[in-house]
Amino acid sequence: MVIKLGKKVLISGSGNVAQFSAIKCKEFGAEVLSFSDSAGTILEPNGFSDEQIQQIIAIKEARGRVSEYKSPTVKYYAGERPWRLAKCDVALPSATQNELDAKDAQVLVDGGCKYVFEGANMPSTPEAIDILKPNTVYFPGKVRSRIIYNI
């Protein structure tokens, strides 16, 4: 996956997949806008810096919640997933199965999202995939790849 300079990226989750995805996105010059956990989502409207990503990693290593992250610009959305909170070029669902539903997929497409790369196992519902596949570059996670592409 190559995410180029200036692309806005929404990431769900805050575990290993989300953390390493954020680091790699930043290396390519993308703006990582979000992290989440089961309680809610944090959004940095101008993107997380490298240091801020390291703060998230430290919080998660201590078994903390994303709501513990502090910055003057962060916005916390209790009970929300990132997909409806900001427009993006790239969506990286990296949290859990069935986290991205048809309504979320339509919001992403309507907001101009061009790429969806699944980091979690089967994070998009079948109804979401029906919306994403004709409208984005959709790259399924490893479990779904076996189902879709029979590998």
N, C-alpha and C positions, 0 to 999 in steps of 0.2 A: 504494500500500500504506500503510495506516495501522495502526500497532501501538501500542496504547494503554498508558497508565500501568500499570506493574507486571507486564506480560507478560514471561515468561521466554523468551528467544530463544537457540536453538542455531544457530551459523553455522559452516559448514565452509568451508575455504579461508582465505586471509589476503592475497589480492591485492586489486586495485582493487574488484571487486564486493563482496567480503566487508567491506573497509574502509568503503566508502561506505554499505553496508547497516547496519553497526554504528553509524556516525555518525547516520544517519537514525533508526534504532531508538531510540538514546539521546535524540535530540531529542523524540521522542514519549513518553519516560518509560519505555521498556522496559529490562529488565535483559539485557544481552548477556553470555552465559555462556561462549562458546567461540570459538576460532579454531583452524585446523588447517593442516597442509601434508602433503606426501606421507610425512613421517617420523612424524607423530603429532599429537596434539591438546593444547591447553592449555585448562584450565577454571578460571575464577574463580568459585567457588561463590556469591559475593554479587554477581556482575556486574562487568564492566570499567567503570572510571571513564573520563571523557573523556580524562584524562591518560594512562591506561593504553592506551587505543586509539591515542593518538598515539605511544606507545612501540612498539606493534606496527607502525605505519606506518613509523616510523624504522628499525626492524629490517629490514623488508621492502625499504625503499628501498636499504639497504646490502646487499641480497641475502642477508640472514640467514635463519635458521630460527626457527619459533615457539618452539623449545626454548631459545632465547637470552633469551626474555622472563623477567624475574625480578620476583617480588613475594613477600611473606611468606605469601600465601594461595593462590598458583597451584599447580595440580596438573598435571603433564605425564604424558600417556599415550602412550608410544612405540607406534607402529604402529596406533593406534586412531583411529576416526572419532568425532565427538561424539555420534552418535545414541543410543548405549547408555550414555553416561556420566552423564547427568542428565535429569530430566524437564523438559519445556518446554511452553509454549503454542504456540510458533511455531518451525518449522524452516526454515532458509534454506540449502539445499544450493547452495554457490557455488564449488565447487572444480573438479570434473571430471565427465566423462561416466560414468554407471553407478556413482556412488559410494554411492547409497542403494538397497539391495537389499530383497527381500521381508522378510527377517528384521529389518532396520533399520526398515522401514515398520511392521511389526507392533509392534515395541518402542515406536515413537513413538505409535501409536494406543493401545496398552495403557497408556502413560504419560500419556495425556490431551492429547496434542498436537492442536490444533484447526485449525492452518493450516500449509500447506507451500507456500512460494513458491520456485520454482526460479530461481536466479540464474545458474547454469552452464548450458551447453548439454547438455540431456538427462541431468541427473544422476541421475534416478530410472530404475531398470530398469522394463520393462513389467510385471513381476510386482509390483514395489513400487506402481506406479500402480494396479493392480487392487485393492490393499489401501487405498491412500490415498483414491481418488476417492469411495467410498461412506462413508468415515469421517472425512474432514477437508474443509476448504475447500482444494482443490488448485488451484494456479495454475501452469501449466506455463511453462517458459522459452520463449524465442523460437523455437528450432528445433522443439521438441515442439509448440508452439502451431500451427505450420504443418501438422504431421502430424495432430494431433487435430482441429483446427478448420478445416483446409483453407484457411488464409488466405495 
